[in-house]
């Protein structure tokens, strides 16, 4: 058991230029996963880390690798990060650039939806770090210039998500192209049995960091259920937005067709809204997310596959317009809010035919989610599981779980200095086709046209951890 931990970044023997970058971002204290993962990774140990979404896993693997790369000659690709979606790749790159801003280290992203020529150039010139999605990376590796012979550090990020998406064969092909003598870091929101088996084959005596609660949302999330007929979901959403109960929201639908329809309905009501899904081009997704972050839009509608690919600072509300098809998906959806120890609200609209799925979610959570009555006027009455009612309006009235209410409006979102927060990314490319109400048989997404399986479920003056994801998306997984 590797027991070395630290309470301040300054206590680590990190290169001064990295400490300078961390300081410029305003961070002093690490998140728990960073405190436990960085020391063994700096010591060259393989690592298996599981922690909830938004816990700061990205910096936990970037900082040790950057520290070791600084003293190495340039002109050779020595680090490879593999991640399931183009949005996550862009987020990691943005965080790396922020952390390494005072160093000579350079990174490049390789993913679909954009031209291959700039990516080929990066591979040929030997950029220090390649951050790639599996399908597009294999495309390059099939060309004469594609080789990873000098790679010394490999990161498999969001490993459970890559498993869900059917990328395990691709991962094996990629790892067969890198030297066996390497340091491997595997990070995942959860560690199902398939991931445990993968680690036995691909990692050597790894240090295990397990901070992931068993499929539980972050403690700062206030969860509420509205029981409503399918045809009344849009009017309910409009009412919450117009009353001020909801200032800004990331809204999840089951299919891209429903996302399109909902966004159009909101716009017709005079509410700024856009959508992100696989039917949209990368530039459209990037533009929509940028507008949402800047507060020019109040609502961003996304499909399930985007659950781990969209991060917005100080996001007040996540709304499940459709109940997710699997309990773990619920955790990853609502995990878009209350990141980096903040607070947020998760509202779920449940039609009668979705009650069975809701009960599955509640069984997994181990408790009944608070029910709320449909709002009249400016506020809603939240009904506690024990039957008590409590006013909940947009002026900061008490929340049902006692968590403090914060005033979060679009203007709070703003842009930040970047990464130690992996996130602001556009929703992941989803190519599957489905329509109509909750359709569990078809899912979004895919790499180069492949069918993607529906995912199972991921500051202050002394800011905590290089943590929640922020970044500028660019978009073939």
C-alpha positions in Angstrom: 0.0 0.0 0.0 1.5 3.3 -1.1 0.8 5.7 1.9 2.5 8.9 0.9 0.0 11.7 0.6 0.1 15.5 0.9 -2.1 18.4 1.9 -0.8 21.1 -0.3 0.5 21.0 -3.8 3.6 22.9 -2.6 4.5 19.9 -0.5 5.1 17.8 -3.6 8.5 17.6 -5.3 6.9 18.8 -8.6 8.9 20.8 -11.0 8.7 24.5 -10.2 7.2 25.3 -13.5 4.3 23.0 -12.8 3.8 24.5 -9.3 3.8 27.9 -11.0 1.0 26.7 -13.4 -1.0 25.3 -10.5 -0.6 28.5 -8.6 -1.7 30.6 -11.6 -4.9 28.6 -11.7 -5.6 29.4 -8.1 -5.2 26.0 -6.6 -3.4 25.1 -3.3 -5.0 21.9 -1.9 -5.5 18.7 -3.8 -8.7 16.7 -4.1 -8.7 13.3 -2.3 -7.9 11.4 -5.5 -5.1 13.8 -6.3 -3.6 13.5 -2.9 -3.6 9.7 -3.1 -2.8 9.1 -6.8 0.0 11.7 -7.6 2.7 10.4 -5.2 2.7 6.8 -6.5 2.4 8.0 -10.1 5.4 10.3 -9.6 7.3 7.3 -8.3 6.7 5.4 -11.5 4.1 3.0 -10.2 1.2 1.7 -12.3 -2.1 3.1 -11.0 -5.7 2.0 -10.9 -7.8 4.9 -9.7 -11.6 5.1 -9.3 -13.4 8.2 -8.1 -16.6 9.9 -8.9 -17.0 12.2 -11.9 -15.7 15.7 -11.3 -13.3 14.6 -8.6 -10.1 15.8 -10.3 -8.9 12.6 -11.8 -7.4 14.4 -14.9 -4.9 16.4 -12.9 -4.1 13.3 -10.9 -2.6 11.6 -14.0 -1.4 14.7 -15.9 0.8 16.2 -13.2 3.0 13.1 -12.6 3.5 12.6 -16.3 4.2 16.3 -17.0 6.7 16.3 -14.1 8.6 13.4 -15.7 8.4 14.7 -19.3 9.9 18.1 -18.5 13.4 16.8 -18.2 13.2 14.7 -21.3 14.3 15.7 -24.9 11.6 17.1 -27.1 10.7 15.8 -30.5 9.4 12.4 -29.4 6.0 11.3 -28.4 6.4 9.8 -24.9 2.9 9.9 -23.5 -0.4 8.6 -24.8 -3.8 9.3 -23.3 -6.7 7.3 -24.6 -10.2 8.5 -23.9 -13.6 7.5 -25.2 -14.9 10.7 -26.8 -13.5 13.7 -28.7 -15.0 16.1 -26.2 -13.1 14.4 -23.4 -9.9 14.5 -25.4 -10.3 18.2 -26.0 -11.0 18.8 -22.3 -7.9 16.9 -21.2 -5.8 18.8 -23.7 -7.1 22.1 -22.4 -6.3 21.1 -18.9 -2.8 20.0 -19.8 -2.2 23.2 -21.6 -3.2 25.2 -18.5 -1.0 23.1 -16.2 2.0 23.1 -18.5 1.7 26.7 -19.6 5.1 27.5 -18.2 6.8 24.4 -19.6 8.0 23.5 -23.1 5.6 20.5 -23.2 3.2 20.4 -26.1 0.2 18.1 -26.7 -2.0 17.3 -29.6 -5.5 15.7 -29.9 -6.4 13.0 -32.3 -10.1 12.3 -32.8 -12.7 12.1 -35.6 -14.9 14.8 -37.0 -12.0 16.9 -38.1 -9.3 16.5 -40.8 -6.4 14.0 -40.4 -3.7 16.2 -41.8 -2.9 18.3 -38.7 -3.0 15.1 -36.6 -0.6 13.4 -39.0 1.7 16.4 -38.7 1.7 16.2 -34.9 2.6 12.5 -35.0 5.4 13.0 -37.5 7.0 15.8 -35.5 6.8 13.9 -32.2 4.6 16.1 -30.1 5.2 15.2 -26.4 1.7 14.0 -25.5 -1.0 12.5 -27.8 -4.5 12.6 -26.4 -6.7 10.3 -28.6 -9.9 8.5 -29.1 -9.5 4.8 -30.1 -10.9 4.7 -33.6 -9.1 7.7 -35.1 -5.8 6.7 -33.4 -6.0 3.3 -35.1 -6.6 5.0 -38.4 -3.3 6.8 -38.0 -1.5 3.7 -36.7 -2.5 1.9 -39.9 -0.4 4.5 -41.9 3.4 4.3 -42.4 4.0 7.3 -40.1 1.9 5.9 -37.3 4.1 4.5 -34.5 4.1 4.7 -30.8 7.5 3.0 -30.3 8.8 5.7 -27.9 5.8 5.9 -25.6 6.7 5.5 -21.9 3.4 6.6 -20.3 0.0 5.3 -21.2 -3.3 6.6 -19.6 -6.6 4.9 -20.1 -9.1 7.5 -19.0 -12.8 6.7 -18.4 -12.1 3.0 -18.8 -15.6 1.9 -17.8 -17.0 4.2 -20.5 -14.7 2.8 -23.1 -15.8 -0.7 -22.1 -19.5 0.3 -22.3 -18.9 1.7 -25.8 -17.3 -1.5 -27.1 -13.8 -0.2 -27.4 -12.0 -3.0 -25.5 -10.7 -4.7 -28.8 -9.4 -1.3 -30.0 -7.7 -0.7 -26.6 -5.9 -4.1 -26.9 -4.8 -3.3 -30.5 -3.4 0.1 -29.3 -1.6 -1.3 -26.4 0.0 -3.9 -28.6 1.6 -1.0 -30.5 3.3 0.6 -27.4 6.3 -0.8 -25.6 5.7 -3.4 -22.9 8.1 -1.4 -20.7 5.9 1.5 -19.7 4.0 3.1 -16.9 0.2 2.6 -17.2 -2.4 4.6 -15.4 -6.1 3.5 -15.6 -8.8 5.8 -14.4 -12.5 5.0 -14.2 -15.6 6.3 -12.4 -16.4 2.7 -11.5 -14.5 -0.6 -11.4 -16.9 -3.3 -12.7 -15.6 -6.8 -13.0 -14.6 -6.4 -16.6 -12.3 -3.5 -15.7 -10.8 -5.5 -12.8 -10.0 -8.2 -15.3 -8.5 -5.7 -17.7 -6.2 -4.3 -15.0 -4.8 -7.8 -14.2 -3.7 -8.1 -17.9 -2.5 -4.6 -18.6 -1.1 -3.2 -15.3 1.9 -4.4 -13.3 1.4 -4.4 -9.6 -0.7 -1.2 -9.6 -1.4 1.0 -6.7 -5.1 1.0 -6.1 -6.9 4.3 -5.3 -10.6 3.7 -4.7 -12.7 6.7 -3.8 -15.7 6.0 -5.9 -18.9 5.7 -3.9 -21.0 2.9 -5.0 -23.2 4.5 -7.6 -24.1 7.5 -5.5 -24.5 11.1 -6.7 -22.3 13.8 -5.0 -23.5 14.9 -1.6 -24.0 18.4 -2.8 -26.8 17.4 -5.3 -30.4 18.1 -4.3 -32.5 15.5 -6.1 -36.2 16.0 -6.9 -38.7 14.0 -8.9 -41.7 15.5 -10.7 -44.3 12.9 -11.7 -45.9 14.2 -14.9 -47.6 12.9 -18.0 -45.3 12.5 -21.0 -47.1 15.3 -22.9 -46.8 17.7 -19.9 -43.0 17.5 -19.6 -42.3 20.5 -21.9 -44.9 22.7 -20.3 -43.4 21.8 -16.9 -39.9 22.7 -18.0 -41.1 26.0 -19.5 -42.9 26.8 -16.3 -39.8 26.2 -14.1 -37.7 28.4 -16.4 -40.3 31.2 -16.7 -40.9 31.3 -12.9 -37.2 31.6 -12.1 -37.2 28.3 -10.2 -34.6 27.2 -12.8 -32.2 29.8 -14.1 -30.0 27.6 -16.3 -30.1 23.9 -17.0 -28.5 21.0 -18.8 -31.4 18.9 -20.0 -31.0 15.2 -20.9 -33.3 13.4 -23.4 -33.1 9.8 -24.4 -32.7 10.4 -28.2 -31.4 13.1 -30.4 -34.8 13.5 -32.1 -36.4 14.3 -28.8 -33.5 16.7 -28.1 -34.2 18.5 -31.4 -37.9 18.8 -30.7 -37.5 20.0 -27.2 -34.9 22.7 -28.2 -37.2 24.0 -30.9 -40.2 24.1 -28.5 -38.2 26.1 -26.0 -37.0 28.6 -28.6 -40.6 29.1 -29.7 -41.4 30.0 -26.1 -38.8 32.7 -26.2 -36.3 30.7 -24.1 -32.7 30.5 -25.3 -31.9 26.9 -26.0 -29.6 24.7 -28.2 -28.9 21.0 -28.4 -25.9 18.8 -28.6 -25.9 15.3 -30.1 -24.4 13.2 -32.8 -26.5 14.6 -35.5 -24.8 18.0 -35.0 -21.4 18.9 -36.5 -18.5 19.5 -34.2 -18.6 23.2 -34.9 -22.3 23.3 -34.1 -21.7 21.5 -30.8 -18.8 23.7 -29.9 -20.8 26.9 -30.7 -23.8 25.7 -28.7 -21.7 24.9 -25.6 -19.8 28.2 -25.8 -23.0 30.1 -25.9 -24.3 28.2 -22.9 -21.2 28.7 -20.9 -21.2 32.4 -21.7 -24.8 32.7 -20.4 -26.3 33.5 -23.9 -28.4 30.4 -23.6 -30.3 29.2 -20.6 -30.8 25.7 -21.7 -28.5 23.1 -23.3 -30.3 19.9 -24.4 -28.1 16.8 -24.7 -28.4 13.1 -25.3 -27.2 10.4 -22.9 -23.8 9.8 -24.4 -23.0 13.4 -23.5 -23.3 12.6 -19.8 -19.6 12.4 -19.2 -18.6 14.8 -21.9 -20.2 18.1 -20.9 -19.0 20.2 -18.0 -20.0 23.7 -17.2 -18.7 25.7 -14.3 -21.3 26.5 -11.6 -24.1 24.7 -13.4 -27.2 25.1 -11.2 -29.5 22.4 -12.6 -29.4 19.1 -14.4 -32.8 18.0 -15.6 -33.7 14.5 -16.7 -36.4 15.2 -19.2 -36.5 11.5 -19.8 -35.6 9.0 -17.1 -32.3 7.3 -18.0 -32.5 3.7 -19.0 -30.0 2.4 -16.4 -29.5 3.5 -12.8 -25.8 4.2 -13.3 -26.7 6.6 -16.2 -28.6 8.6 -13.6 -25.6 9.1 -11.5 -23.5 10.2 -14.4 -26.1 12.6 -15.7 -26.7 14.3 -12.4 -23.0 14.4 -11.8 -22.8 17.3 -14.3 -23.8 19.6 -11.4 -22.3 20.0 -7.9 -18.8 19.4 -9.2 -15.7 20.1 -7.2 -17.6 20.1 -3.9 -20.2 22.7 -5.1 -23.9 22.3 -4.8 -26.6 21.9 -7.5 -30.1 20.5 -8.3 -31.1 17.4 -10.2 -34.7 17.3 -11.4 -36.2 14.2 -13.0 -39.5 14.3 -14.9 -41.1 10.9 -14.6 -44.1 9.8 -16.7 -46.2 6.9 -15.5 -44.5 4.5 -17.9 -41.1 5.4 -16.5 -42.0 4.7 -12.8 -40.5 1.2 -12.9 -37.1 2.6 -14.1 -37.3 5.3 -11.4 -37.8 2.6 -8.7 -34.7 0.8 -10.1 -32.7 4.0 -9.6 -34.1 4.5 -6.1 -33.2 0.9 -5.1 -29.7 1.5 -6.3 -29.5 4.8 -4.3 -30.9 3.2 -1.2 -33.5 5.9 -0.7 -36.6 7.4 -2.1 -36.0 10.7 -4.1 -38.0 13.7 -2.9 -41.2 14.2 -4.9 -42.4 17.6 -5.9 -45.8 18.9 -7.1 -46.0 20.7 -10.4 -45.3 24.4 -9.8 -48.1 27.0 -9.6 -46.8 30.5 -10.4 -43.3 31.2 -9.3 -42.4 28.1 -7.2 -42.9 24.5 -6.5 -43.9 22.6 -3.4 -41.4 19.9 -2.7 -43.0 17.0 -0.9 -40.5 15.2 1.4 -40.5 11.4 1.4 -41.9 11.6 4.9 -44.9 13.7 3.7 -43.8 17.1 4.8 -43.9 20.0 2.4 -41.4 22.7 1.9 -41.4 25.8 -0.2 -38.8 25.9 -2.9 -38.5 29.0 -5.0 -35.7 30.8 -6.8 -35.0 33.3 -4.1 -32.9 30.9 -2.0 -35.5 29.1 0.1 -34.5 25.9 1.9 -33.7 22.8 -0.1 -35.3 19.5 0.8 -32.0 18.0 2.0 -30.9 20.9 3.9 -28.1 21.9 1.5 -27.6 25.6 1.2 -29.1 27.2 -1.8 -26.9 29.3 -4.0 -27.9 31.9 -6.6 -26.8 30.5 -9.8 -27.7 32.3 -13.0 -26.3 32.2 -16.4 -24.0 35.0 -15.5 -22.3 32.7 -12.9 -21.1 30.4 -15.5 -18.5 32.5 -17.1 -15.3 31.2 -18.4 -12.5 30.3 -16.1 -8.8 30.2 -16.5 -9.2 26.6 -17.5 -8.3 23.1 -16.7 -7.7 21.9 -13.5 -11.2 21.4 -14.5 -11.6 19.2 -17.4 -14.5 20.5 -18.7 -16.5 22.7 -20.7 -16.9 20.4 -23.6 -19.4 19.9 -26.3 -21.5 16.8 -26.1 -20.0 13.6 -27.4 -20.7 12.6 -30.9 -23.7 10.3 -31.0 -24.6 8.7 -34.2 -27.2 6.1 -33.5 -30.7 6.8 -34.7 -33.7 6.7 -32.5 -36.8 8.6 -32.0 -39.8 9.1 -29.9 -40.1 8.6 -26.2 -37.6 6.7 -24.0 -36.2 4.1 -26.4 -33.9 1.8 -24.6 -33.1 -0.3 -27.6 -31.2 2.3 -29.6 -28.4 4.4 -28.3 -26.4 7.4 -29.5 -22.8 7.4 -30.5 -20.2 5.6 -32.3 -16.7 5.8 -33.6 -16.4 6.0 -37.4 -20.0 4.8 -37.8 -19.8 1.9 -35.3 -22.8 1.4 -33.0 -22.2 2.6 -29.5 -23.8 0.8 -26.5 -25.7 3.0 -24.2 -23.4 3.9 -21.3 -24.0 2.3 -18.0 -23.1 5.1 -16.0 -19.2 9.1 -14.4 -12.5 27.7 -5.2 -12.3 30.0 -2.9 -9.3 31.9 -1.9 -7.9 28.5 -1.1 -9.3 26.4 -3.9 -9.6 22.7 -3.5 -8.0 20.5 -6.0 -7.3 20.7 -9.7 -10.7 19.3 -10.1 -13.9 19.8 -12.0 -13.6 19.6 -15.8 -13.3 22.6 -17.9 -11.9 23.1 -21.3 -12.5 24.1 -24.9 -14.1 21.4 -27.0 -12.9 20.4 -30.4 -14.2 17.5 -31.8 -14.2 10.5 -34.6 -14.0 9.3 -31.3 
